[in-house]
Amino acid sequence: MKKILVMAALAICSFANAQKGTILVGGNIGYTSEKSEYRFDEEKVNTFTFSPKVGYQFNNNWTVGGEFAVSSSDVDNFDIKRKDNNFRFGGFVRYSVPLNQTFSVFADMGAGFQSEKNKIYDDNGNGYIKYKGDGMYVGITPALFINMKKGFGLNFSIGGLGYETLSYDNNGPDVSKFYFNFGQTFNIGVSKNF
């Protein structure tokens, strides 16, 4: 699947260097797969994410803008199955360093609001339970940018560093999570400077 996404993006897109005073429009598609083993059980989590963003490049290295993300996770844990839907919106700051005409590296720092809805399904035929939580997030994601031509480029990242909180309704738990997921995620994105 990852190879197909990369080949499709390469076939469709061509990219160029970002310049001062331009508008950046881009987005990522991501997939995460985690497997945790417990004493008598294992948990599998598969997550798909789509995250577009728009920013203004006010100098040759710095871009500031807004971001939005939606993700959906399927969690399979022995006799319980869970479906999580997450929504985020906030702002980001990007610092880019060109390595040559074709490659650049950059780091995005984003922060904002998030909301999550969970449905927990029981294999015993008891239906499902719903939970909803709101919170905040902050994260740093380093990435590689490949310039093609005509203002288009490809972005690749394999994880990041972040912190997030969620406070659930109806006296639910307050959750805070620090993550360092390099090598556990794969994101491919497309961007264009206008």
Backbone as a chain_set.jsonl record, in Angstrom:
{"seq": "MKKILVMAALAICSFANAQKGTILVGGNIGYTSEKSEYRFDEEKVNTFTFSPKVGYQFNNNWTVGGEFAVSSSDVDNFDIKRKDNNFRFGGFVRYSVPLNQTFSVFADMGAGFQSEKNKIYDDNGNGYIKYKGDGMYVGITPALFINMKKGFGLNFSIGGLGYETLSYDNNGPDVSKFYFNFGQTFNIGVSKNF", "coords": {"N": [[0.824, -1.188, 0.0], [1.926, 1.271, 0.834], [3.906, 1.628, -1.122], [2.344, 1.888, -3.403], [0.983, 4.307, -2.873], [3.169, 6.095, -2.883], [4.112, 5.795, -5.547], [1.833, 6.642, -6.965], [1.619, 9.311, -6.132], [4.051, 10.32, -7.131], [3.624, 9.994, -9.865], [1.532, 11.744, -10.383], [2.239, 14.296, -9.433], [4.368, 17.247, -9.56], [7.036, 19.374, -8.343], [8.238, 22.567, -6.802], [10.754, 24.925, -5.535], [10.059, 26.651, -2.5], [9.213, 30.093, -2.023], [9.781, 33.379, -0.677], [6.905, 35.23, 0.324], [4.912, 33.614, -0.752], [2.029, 31.436, -0.976], [1.459, 28.506, 0.788], [0.04, 25.417, 0.138], [-1.001, 22.339, 1.245], [-0.945, 18.84, 2.198], [-1.208, 15.803, 4.102], [-1.325, 12.247, 3.995], [-1.732, 9.664, 6.182], [-0.724, 6.588, 7.769], [-0.898, 4.427, 10.495], [0.172, 1.641, 12.315], [-0.106, -0.343, 15.086], [0.921, -2.81, 17.429], [0.371, -4.335, 20.426], [1.411, -6.463, 22.975], [0.005, -8.183, 25.624], [-0.204, -9.866, 28.777], [-2.054, -12.107, 28.495], [-3.191, -11.498, 26.124], [-3.499, -9.583, 23.056], [-3.286, -6.378, 21.489], [-4.398, -4.657, 18.661], [-3.964, -1.8, 16.701], [-5.043, 0.184, 14.135], [-4.637, 3.061, 12.239], [-5.84, 5.649, 10.191], [-5.072, 8.735, 8.671], [-5.884, 12.03, 7.569], [-4.621, 15.136, 6.727], [-4.849, 18.299, 5.865], [-3.262, 21.522, 5.146], [-2.742, 25.107, 5.189], [-0.646, 27.824, 4.503], [1.342, 30.869, 4.922], [4.283, 31.897, 3.441], [6.501, 33.833, 4.829], [9.163, 34.414, 4.721], [12.215, 33.114, 3.264], [12.703, 30.776, 4.697], [10.742, 30.434, 6.68], [7.366, 29.596, 7.451], [3.983, 30.217, 8.244], [0.779, 29.152, 9.396], [-2.518, 27.581, 9.107], [-3.894, 24.453, 10.241], [-5.597, 21.322, 9.814], [-7.047, 18.256, 10.756], [-8.256, 14.927, 10.324], [-8.89, 11.764, 11.688], [-9.176, 8.194, 11.805], [-9.513, 5.347, 13.765], [-9.19, 1.843, 14.236], [-9.547, -0.405, 16.777], [-8.615, -3.482, 18.028], [-9.062, -5.655, 20.525], [-8.891, -8.515, 21.954], [-11.907, -9.554, 23.087], [-13.158, -7.17, 22.708], [-13.975, -4.502, 20.607], [-13.1, -1.381, 19.214], [-13.918, 1.82, 17.89], [-12.43, 4.762, 16.96], [-12.751, 8.202, 16.36], [-11.125, 11.103, 15.433], [-10.74, 14.632, 15.527], [-9.013, 17.536, 14.601], [-7.963, 20.958, 14.859], [-5.909, 23.775, 14.263], [-2.946, 25.821, 14.517], [0.21, 26.207, 12.733], [3.808, 26.347, 12.548], [6.451, 26.436, 10.294], [9.803, 25.56, 9.658], [12.135, 25.612, 7.145], [14.903, 24.117, 5.446], [16.813, 24.252, 2.636], [18.55, 21.63, 1.005], [19.641, 21.114, -1.464], [18.888, 21.728, -4.975], [16.822, 19.909, -5.302], [16.109, 18.615, -2.852], [14.817, 19.326, 0.421], [14.807, 19.829, 3.944], [12.483, 19.989, 6.629], [10.793, 21.219, 9.565], [7.756, 20.967, 11.212], [5.887, 22.68, 13.621], [3.073, 22.247, 15.428], [-0.005, 23.263, 17.003], [-3.08, 23.103, 18.836], [-6.665, 22.6, 19.062], [-8.439, 19.592, 19.902], [-10.814, 16.958, 19.311], [-12.426, 13.962, 20.251], [-14.241, 11.014, 19.465], [-15.449, 7.98, 20.676], [-16.471, 4.625, 20.065], [-17.316, 1.733, 21.65], [-17.455, -1.619, 21.049], [-19.002, -4.627, 22.037], [-18.364, -8.066, 22.039], [-20.14, -9.769, 23.204], [-22.705, -9.236, 22.519], [-23.882, -6.986, 23.639], [-24.23, -4.536, 22.429], [-23.063, -1.189, 21.952], [-20.968, 1.332, 23.524], [-20.754, 4.856, 23.869], [-18.294, 7.451, 23.915], [-17.093, 10.786, 24.45], [-14.57, 13.198, 24.033], [-12.712, 16.221, 24.694], [-9.853, 18.311, 24.033], [-6.402, 19.384, 23.894], [-3.528, 19.726, 21.692], [-0.03, 19.467, 20.927], [2.788, 19.399, 18.826], [5.812, 18.277, 17.16], [7.066, 17.718, 13.97], [9.484, 16.414, 12.001], [10.497, 16.409, 8.531], [11.0, 15.373, 5.075], [11.321, 17.102, 2.043], [10.662, 16.896, -1.383], [11.472, 18.497, -4.255], [9.866, 18.966, -7.343], [8.644, 20.187, -9.99], [7.131, 23.238, -11.262], [5.985, 24.382, -8.91], [5.148, 22.282, -7.252], [5.524, 19.677, -4.723], [6.716, 16.799, -2.863], [6.141, 15.473, 0.373], [7.649, 13.693, 3.02], [7.428, 11.866, 6.005], [8.318, 10.142, 9.033], [7.309, 10.028, 11.585], [7.142, 11.681, 14.832], [7.237, 13.996, 17.597], [5.336, 14.643, 20.465], [2.628, 16.021, 22.518], [-0.485, 15.498, 24.06], [-3.843, 16.126, 25.257], [-6.952, 14.917, 26.578], [-10.193, 15.361, 27.774], [-12.812, 13.615, 28.959], [-16.421, 13.489, 28.588], [-19.235, 13.164, 30.912], [-18.178, 12.463, 33.493], [-15.934, 11.075, 32.698], [-12.563, 9.799, 32.082], [-9.59, 11.863, 32.48], [-7.175, 12.318, 30.127], [-3.755, 12.347, 29.409], [-1.07, 12.407, 27.15], [2.187, 11.705, 26.173], [4.118, 11.391, 23.308], [6.512, 9.699, 21.271], [7.132, 8.82, 18.293], [8.887, 7.93, 16.2], [9.617, 6.099, 13.312], [7.395, 4.485, 13.652], [5.231, 5.426, 12.314], [4.08, 6.386, 9.041], [4.009, 8.933, 6.755], [2.873, 10.499, 3.831], [2.899, 13.314, 1.801], [1.582, 16.06, -0.173], [2.445, 19.157, -1.567], [2.074, 22.607, -2.582], [3.36, 25.671, -3.702], [2.047, 28.844, -4.217]], "CA": [[0.0, 0.0, 0.0], [2.803, 2.433, 0.902], [4.559, 1.778, -2.421], [1.337, 2.367, -4.349], [0.78, 5.726, -2.588], [4.349, 6.83, -3.339], [4.121, 5.8, -7.011], [0.735, 7.48, -7.447], [1.981, 10.708, -5.896], [5.106, 10.678, -8.076], [3.066, 10.05, -11.219], [0.591, 12.855, -10.52], [2.729, 15.594, -8.974], [5.705, 17.769, -9.745], [7.138, 20.412, -7.324], [9.283, 23.588, -6.907], [11.217, 25.55, -4.297], [9.21, 27.671, -1.904], [9.823, 31.412, -2.06], [9.201, 34.401, 0.18], [5.689, 35.859, -0.171], [4.037, 32.659, -1.436], [1.051, 30.698, -0.18], [1.701, 27.059, 0.798], [-1.137, 24.566, 0.3], [-0.505, 20.968, 1.268], [-1.654, 17.893, 3.032], [-0.615, 14.488, 4.299], [-2.129, 11.06, 4.242], [-0.895, 8.841, 7.042], [-1.199, 5.297, 8.241], [-0.165, 3.932, 11.647], [-0.232, 0.314, 12.759], [0.554, -0.697, 16.344], [0.535, -4.087, 18.019], [0.862, -4.441, 21.801], [1.132, -7.767, 23.568], [-0.189, -8.22, 27.066], [0.03, -11.187, 29.363], [-2.903, -13.13, 27.87], [-3.929, -10.873, 25.042], [-2.785, -8.604, 22.26], [-4.124, -5.304, 20.979], [-3.983, -4.135, 17.366], [-4.543, -0.497, 16.408], [-4.758, 0.686, 12.791], [-5.134, 4.423, 12.146], [-5.7, 6.366, 8.927], [-5.161, 10.169, 8.942], [-5.804, 13.002, 6.486], [-4.362, 16.418, 7.379], [-4.491, 19.418, 4.992], [-2.834, 22.761, 5.787], [-2.522, 26.279, 4.356], [0.214, 28.762, 5.207], [1.973, 31.972, 4.211], [5.734, 31.87, 3.598], [6.871, 35.241, 4.958], [10.578, 34.526, 4.388], [12.614, 31.912, 2.524], [12.759, 29.6, 5.571], [9.645, 30.372, 7.653], [5.974, 29.592, 7.002], [3.018, 30.139, 9.337], [-0.541, 28.907, 8.822], [-3.513, 26.799, 9.824], [-3.945, 23.033, 9.904], [-6.82, 20.603, 10.126], [-6.792, 16.814, 10.59], [-9.256, 13.946, 10.728], [-8.317, 10.419, 11.71], [-10.066, 7.12, 12.208], [-8.751, 4.202, 14.266], [-9.864, 0.605, 14.601], [-8.807, -1.061, 17.85], [-9.075, -4.851, 18.234], [-8.461, -6.132, 21.76], [-9.514, -9.752, 22.401], [-13.341, -9.601, 22.823], [-13.677, -5.798, 22.596], [-13.547, -3.745, 19.439], [-13.365, 0.037, 19.426], [-13.756, 2.714, 16.742], [-12.121, 6.116, 17.418], [-12.706, 9.255, 15.34], [-10.476, 12.269, 16.008], [-10.784, 15.852, 14.73], [-8.095, 18.551, 15.13], [-7.681, 22.162, 14.089], [-4.994, 24.66, 14.967], [-1.967, 26.549, 13.722], [1.531, 25.607, 12.636], [4.964, 27.116, 12.103], [7.379, 25.543, 9.592], [11.133, 26.055, 9.329], [12.67, 24.799, 6.054], [16.303, 24.296, 5.054], [17.101, 23.551, 1.387], [19.826, 20.922, 0.949], [20.064, 21.378, -2.84], [17.742, 22.099, -5.807], [15.769, 18.898, -5.258], [15.716, 18.201, -1.502], [14.808, 20.221, 1.583], [14.28, 19.267, 5.186], [11.727, 20.983, 7.377], [10.13, 20.788, 10.802], [6.496, 21.645, 11.513], [5.416, 22.661, 15.006], [1.655, 22.561, 15.402], [-0.721, 23.248, 18.278], [-4.472, 23.461, 18.654], [-7.77, 21.938, 19.741], [-8.827, 18.293, 19.357], [-12.017, 16.323, 19.831], [-12.425, 12.542, 19.916], [-15.433, 10.223, 19.775], [-15.154, 6.548, 20.712], [-17.545, 3.639, 20.189], [-16.765, 0.458, 22.09], [-18.348, -2.726, 20.721], [-18.818, -5.805, 22.875], [-18.665, -9.307, 21.317], [-21.164, -10.518, 23.921], [-24.032, -8.834, 22.055], [-24.422, -5.905, 24.465], [-24.258, -3.276, 21.684], [-21.873, -0.375, 22.075], [-20.957, 2.463, 24.438], [-20.139, 6.026, 23.249], [-17.571, 8.419, 24.737], [-16.633, 11.97, 23.719], [-13.611, 13.984, 24.797], [-12.109, 17.401, 24.083], [-8.566, 18.634, 24.623], [-5.456, 20.134, 23.085], [-2.363, 18.986, 21.224], [1.146, 20.188, 20.451], [3.697, 18.401, 18.287], [6.869, 18.632, 16.208], [7.249, 16.664, 12.973], [10.487, 16.658, 10.956], [10.127, 15.761, 7.269], [11.799, 15.583, 3.875], [10.555, 17.664, 0.937], [11.283, 16.657, -2.685], [11.013, 19.45, -5.271], [9.749, 18.406, -8.687], [8.595, 21.37, -10.846], [5.886, 24.008, -11.326], [5.419, 24.687, -7.607], [4.674, 21.099, -6.543], [6.524, 18.888, -4.015], [6.294, 15.672, -2.036], [6.612, 15.491, 1.761], [7.728, 12.376, 3.643], [7.837, 11.849, 7.417], [8.166, 8.825, 9.664], [6.978, 10.162, 12.999], [7.397, 12.961, 15.471], [7.271, 14.13, 19.045], [4.191, 15.467, 20.812], [1.897, 15.916, 23.781], [-1.903, 15.78, 23.865], [-4.748, 15.887, 26.379], [-8.373, 14.742, 26.317], [-11.041, 15.284, 28.956], [-14.042, 12.98, 28.484], [-17.698, 13.879, 29.189], [-19.919, 12.247, 31.832], [-17.222, 12.014, 34.515], [-14.949, 10.177, 32.098], [-11.18, 10.05, 32.503], [-8.753, 12.888, 31.871], [-6.051, 11.599, 29.542], [-2.651, 13.121, 28.839], [-0.184, 11.447, 26.513], [3.403, 12.154, 25.512], [4.505, 10.358, 22.353], [7.728, 9.764, 20.464], [6.777, 7.703, 17.418], [9.738, 7.799, 15.018], [9.675, 4.74, 12.779], [6.139, 3.779, 13.865], [4.236, 5.976, 11.405], [4.556, 6.759, 7.72], [3.15, 9.935, 6.145], [3.264, 11.064, 2.544], [2.09, 14.498, 1.545], [1.764, 16.833, -1.385], [2.282, 20.582, -1.3], [2.305, 23.518, -3.706], [3.479, 27.086, -3.389], [1.442, 29.728, -5.224]], "C": [[0.871, 1.257, 0.0], [3.46, 2.691, -0.45], [3.587, 2.325, -3.462], [1.087, 3.859, -4.145], [1.949, 6.562, -3.099], [4.361, 6.914, -4.862], [3.012, 6.677, -7.58], [1.061, 8.956, -7.274], [3.063, 11.167, -6.869], [4.566, 10.833, -9.484], [2.203, 11.291, -11.428], [1.251, 14.214, -10.328], [4.124, 15.932, -9.456], [5.819, 19.049, -8.911], [8.269, 21.413, -7.53], [9.65, 24.155, -5.558], [10.228, 26.598, -3.819], [9.957, 28.994, -1.906], [9.068, 32.349, -1.148], [7.968, 35.009, -0.48], [4.745, 34.926, -0.897], [3.08, 32.004, -0.444], [1.36, 29.204, -0.335], [0.375, 26.346, 1.015], [-0.641, 23.129, 0.254], [-1.359, 20.074, 2.136], [-0.923, 16.577, 3.09], [-1.695, 13.435, 4.401], [-1.232, 10.148, 5.056], [-1.559, 7.549, 7.455], [-0.294, 4.852, 9.385], [-0.717, 2.559, 12.02], [0.585, -0.038, 14.002], [0.039, -2.039, 16.839], [1.189, -4.163, 19.397], [0.481, -5.805, 22.352], [1.074, -7.635, 25.081], [0.005, -9.654, 27.538], [-0.751, -12.297, 28.67], [-3.589, -12.631, 26.607], [-3.005, -9.998, 24.212], [-3.775, -7.586, 21.729], [-3.533, -4.821, 19.663], [-4.716, -2.826, 17.125], [-4.093, -0.072, 15.016], [-5.421, 2.044, 12.636], [-4.841, 5.008, 10.779], [-5.942, 7.845, 9.207], [-5.077, 10.974, 7.652], [-5.666, 14.374, 7.12], [-3.915, 17.494, 6.387], [-4.032, 20.633, 5.8], [-2.623, 23.845, 4.742], [-1.679, 27.255, 5.154], [0.762, 29.845, 4.308], [3.466, 31.934, 4.499], [6.228, 33.309, 3.613], [8.369, 35.48, 4.813], [11.004, 33.206, 3.778], [12.651, 30.646, 3.37], [11.52, 29.405, 6.438], [8.276, 30.465, 6.984], [5.094, 29.497, 8.244], [1.633, 29.941, 8.729], [-1.457, 28.11, 9.714], [-3.52, 25.361, 9.341], [-5.228, 22.411, 10.432], [-6.51, 19.122, 9.936], [-8.003, 16.01, 11.043], [-8.578, 12.58, 10.7], [-9.355, 9.434, 12.22], [-9.212, 5.918, 12.595], [-9.674, 3.035, 14.55], [-8.978, -0.114, 15.606], [-9.432, -2.431, 18.076], [-8.328, -5.42, 19.435], [-9.282, -7.304, 22.288], [-11.007, -9.753, 22.082], [-13.976, -8.215, 22.713], [-13.103, -5.155, 21.346], [-13.965, -2.297, 19.652], [-13.11, 0.803, 18.136], [-13.562, 4.117, 17.297], [-12.097, 7.057, 16.228], [-12.183, 10.524, 16.007], [-10.506, 13.419, 15.008], [-9.855, 16.871, 15.383], [-8.1, 19.785, 14.239], [-6.826, 23.088, 14.939], [-4.073, 25.379, 14.006], [-0.646, 25.807, 13.68], [2.565, 26.639, 12.209], [5.923, 26.115, 11.482], [8.702, 26.265, 9.364], [11.744, 25.094, 8.314], [14.129, 25.143, 5.785], [16.529, 23.535, 3.756], [18.485, 22.891, 1.442], [20.468, 21.089, -0.423], [18.82, 21.742, -3.636], [16.562, 21.155, -5.652], [15.237, 18.635, -3.854], [15.79, 19.339, -0.488], [14.364, 19.408, 2.787], [13.523, 20.371, 5.895], [11.179, 20.36, 8.651], [8.882, 21.633, 10.976], [6.228, 21.547, 13.002], [3.969, 23.123, 14.97], [1.047, 22.484, 16.79], [-2.169, 23.637, 18.013], [-5.416, 22.625, 19.494], [-8.021, 20.579, 19.103], [-10.077, 17.771, 20.05], [-12.013, 14.868, 19.375], [-13.735, 11.898, 20.332], [-15.058, 8.757, 19.675], [-16.445, 5.75, 20.784], [-16.88, 2.323, 20.551], [-17.82, -0.617, 21.868], [-17.987, -3.939, 21.564], [-19.215, -7.05, 22.086], [-19.768, -10.125, 21.986], [-22.577, -10.099, 23.526], [-24.663, -7.719, 22.851], [-24.45, -4.559, 23.748], [-22.956, -2.515, 21.821], [-22.093, 0.767, 23.063], [-20.242, 3.609, 23.734], [-19.451, 6.886, 24.303], [-17.17, 9.587, 23.857], [-15.706, 12.761, 24.619], [-13.073, 15.146, 23.988], [-10.788, 17.691, 24.77], [-7.711, 19.456, 23.689], [-4.307, 19.241, 22.66], [-1.242, 19.96, 20.866], [2.124, 19.131, 19.951], [4.715, 18.984, 17.328], [7.075, 17.444, 15.277], [8.329, 17.07, 11.979], [10.119, 15.878, 9.696], [11.114, 16.109, 6.16], [10.873, 16.072, 2.769], [11.334, 17.414, -0.353], [10.654, 17.614, -3.695], [10.96, 18.765, -6.622], [9.796, 19.559, -9.687], [7.224, 22.028, -10.748], [5.206, 24.187, -9.97], [4.911, 23.513, -6.802], [5.818, 20.37, -5.848], [5.896, 17.753, -3.23], [6.915, 15.801, -0.658], [6.602, 14.07, 2.296], [8.133, 12.543, 5.099], [7.571, 10.464, 7.996], [7.93, 8.946, 11.164], [7.317, 11.532, 13.537], [7.381, 12.844, 16.979], [6.096, 15.011, 19.434], [3.597, 15.187, 22.173], [0.446, 16.259, 23.484], [-2.701, 15.46, 25.112], [-6.16, 15.681, 25.842], [-9.093, 14.642, 27.646], [-12.408, 14.796, 28.49], [-15.265, 13.44, 29.276], [-18.178, 12.816, 30.183], [-18.97, 11.617, 32.848], [-16.237, 10.977, 33.986], [-13.543, 10.564, 32.518], [-10.583, 11.286, 31.826], [-7.486, 12.187, 31.416], [-5.003, 12.6, 29.074], [-1.623, 12.119, 28.335], [1.003, 12.173, 25.882], [3.795, 11.052, 24.537], [5.773, 10.731, 21.594], [7.621, 8.586, 19.525], [7.597, 7.628, 16.127], [9.813, 6.339, 14.6], [8.394, 3.948, 12.945], [5.03, 4.287, 12.944], [4.886, 6.278, 10.063], [3.55, 7.74, 7.135], [3.727, 10.364, 4.811], [2.329, 12.222, 2.266], [2.444, 15.171, 0.243], [1.614, 18.284, -0.988], [2.611, 21.387, -2.541], [2.395, 24.925, -3.179], [2.919, 27.9, -4.543], [2.038, 31.109, -5.131]], "O": [[0.597, 2.201, -0.741], [3.561, 3.84, -0.881], [3.969, 3.135, -4.306], [0.987, 4.605, -5.118], [1.741, 7.623, -3.687], [4.596, 7.987, -5.417], [3.224, 7.379, -8.569], [0.806, 9.761, -8.17], [3.0, 12.286, -7.378], [5.007, 11.713, -10.223], [2.151, 11.83, -12.534], [0.871, 15.184, -10.984], [4.947, 15.056, -9.724], [4.826, 19.762, -8.765], [9.169, 21.165, -8.332], [8.97, 23.915, -4.561], [9.638, 27.333, -4.612], [11.183, 29.023, -1.804], [7.884, 32.157, -0.872], [7.966, 35.274, -1.682], [3.85, 35.395, -1.6], [3.304, 32.021, 0.766], [1.503, 28.704, -1.45], [-0.338, 26.64, 1.975], [0.063, 22.745, -0.68], [-2.354, 20.498, 2.724], [-0.107, 16.271, 2.219], [-2.817, 13.697, 4.834], [-0.094, 9.884, 4.666], [-2.784, 7.434, 7.487], [0.931, 4.894, 9.265], [-1.93, 2.35, 12.037], [1.815, -0.031, 13.969], [-1.139, -2.359, 16.684], [2.41, -4.066, 19.519], [-0.66, -6.243, 22.203], [1.958, -7.063, 25.719], [0.344, -10.537, 26.751], [-0.174, -13.319, 28.297], [-4.483, -13.296, 26.084], [-1.877, -9.709, 24.61], [-4.954, -7.887, 21.54], [-2.326, -4.603, 19.554], [-5.929, -2.737, 17.314], [-2.894, 0.022, 14.75], [-6.623, 2.181, 12.869], [-3.73, 4.881, 10.264], [-6.899, 8.192, 9.898], [-4.301, 10.647, 6.753], [-6.486, 14.754, 7.956], [-2.724, 17.595, 6.093], [-4.362, 20.767, 6.978], [-2.362, 23.561, 3.573], [-1.946, 27.497, 6.331], [0.666, 29.76, 3.084], [3.878, 31.938, 5.659], [6.363, 33.939, 2.564], [8.807, 36.63, 4.785], [10.22, 32.257, 3.775], [12.634, 29.544, 2.82], [11.275, 28.288, 6.893], [8.05, 31.28, 6.09], [5.423, 28.778, 9.187], [1.337, 30.493, 7.669], [-1.22, 27.972, 10.914], [-3.198, 25.078, 8.187], [-5.85, 22.912, 11.369], [-5.766, 18.774, 9.02], [-8.681, 16.362, 12.008], [-7.792, 12.282, 9.801], [-10.276, 9.788, 12.956], [-8.309, 5.519, 11.86], [-10.791, 3.208, 15.037], [-7.811, -0.398, 15.332], [-10.64, -2.536, 18.291], [-7.119, -5.641, 19.378], [-10.267, -7.099, 22.997], [-11.369, -9.933, 20.919], [-15.199, -8.099, 22.634], [-11.908, -5.251, 21.067], [-15.034, -2.016, 20.193], [-12.196, 0.474, 17.38], [-14.419, 4.619, 18.024], [-11.491, 6.749, 15.202], [-12.725, 10.97, 17.019], [-10.323, 13.221, 13.807], [-9.905, 17.053, 16.6], [-8.225, 19.68, 13.019], [-6.987, 23.177, 16.156], [-4.383, 25.527, 12.823], [-0.401, 24.9, 14.476], [2.244, 27.657, 11.597], [6.187, 25.064, 12.064], [8.731, 27.419, 8.937], [11.862, 23.899, 8.583], [14.539, 26.299, 5.882], [16.452, 22.306, 3.746], [19.462, 23.507, 1.868], [21.689, 21.194, -0.535], [17.785, 22.041, -3.04], [15.416, 21.56, -5.85], [14.032, 18.449, -3.681], [16.683, 20.186, -0.529], [13.637, 18.423, 2.656], [13.871, 21.547, 5.782], [11.113, 19.139, 8.791], [8.936, 22.86, 10.897], [6.327, 20.468, 13.587], [3.669, 24.237, 14.541], [1.519, 21.737, 17.647], [-2.46, 24.4, 17.092], [-5.025, 22.026, 20.495], [-7.838, 20.42, 17.896], [-10.357, 18.094, 21.204], [-11.639, 14.573, 18.24], [-14.276, 12.187, 21.399], [-14.425, 8.336, 18.707], [-17.392, 6.137, 21.469], [-15.988, 1.854, 19.845], [-18.922, -0.552, 22.412], [-16.812, -4.237, 21.775], [-20.304, -7.086, 21.514], [-20.276, -11.076, 21.392], [-23.547, -10.557, 24.131], [-25.872, -7.513, 22.756], [-24.672, -3.532, 24.39], [-21.876, -3.105, 21.81], [-23.223, 1.122, 23.394], [-19.232, 3.383, 23.069], [-19.939, 7.037, 25.422], [-16.931, 9.416, 22.662], [-15.99, 12.976, 25.797], [-12.984, 15.079, 22.762], [-10.607, 17.365, 25.943], [-8.219, 20.141, 22.801], [-4.126, 18.144, 23.189], [-1.487, 21.123, 20.545], [2.276, 18.082, 20.577], [4.505, 20.053, 16.755], [7.239, 16.31, 15.726], [8.112, 17.985, 11.185], [9.505, 14.815, 9.777], [11.942, 17.01, 6.292], [9.782, 15.536, 2.576], [12.532, 17.688, -0.414], [9.453, 17.551, -3.958], [11.896, 18.064, -7.007], [10.871, 19.887, -10.188], [6.278, 21.445, -10.218], [3.979, 24.146, -9.887], [4.294, 23.716, -5.757], [6.957, 20.425, -6.311], [4.693, 17.751, -2.968], [8.075, 16.191, -0.528], [5.655, 13.321, 2.055], [9.073, 13.277, 5.402], [6.718, 9.72, 7.513], [8.312, 8.059, 11.927], [7.726, 12.427, 12.797], [7.495, 11.76, 17.552], [5.871, 16.039, 18.795], [3.995, 14.26, 22.879], [0.169, 17.201, 22.742], [-2.295, 14.631, 25.926], [-6.518, 16.205, 24.787], [-8.657, 13.921, 28.543], [-13.085, 15.477, 27.72], [-15.173, 13.742, 30.466], [-17.61, 11.728, 30.282], [-18.961, 10.401, 33.039], [-15.766, 10.115, 34.728], [-13.354, 11.548, 33.233], [-11.015, 11.694, 30.749], [-6.804, 11.54, 32.21], [-5.332, 13.588, 28.418], [-1.335, 11.118, 28.991], [0.827, 13.142, 25.144], [3.801, 9.88, 24.914], [6.053, 11.898, 21.322], [7.974, 7.466, 19.895], [7.056, 7.297, 15.072], [10.042, 5.455, 15.425], [8.3, 2.834, 12.43], [3.993, 3.636, 12.814], [6.107, 6.409, 9.972], [2.366, 7.421, 7.027], [4.935, 10.566, 4.684], [1.119, 12.123, 2.468], [3.476, 14.885, -0.366], [0.76, 18.62, -0.168], [3.324, 20.927, -3.432], [1.614, 25.333, -2.319], [3.269, 27.678, -5.702], [1.66, 31.998, -5.894]]}, "num_chains": 1, "name": "protein.A"}
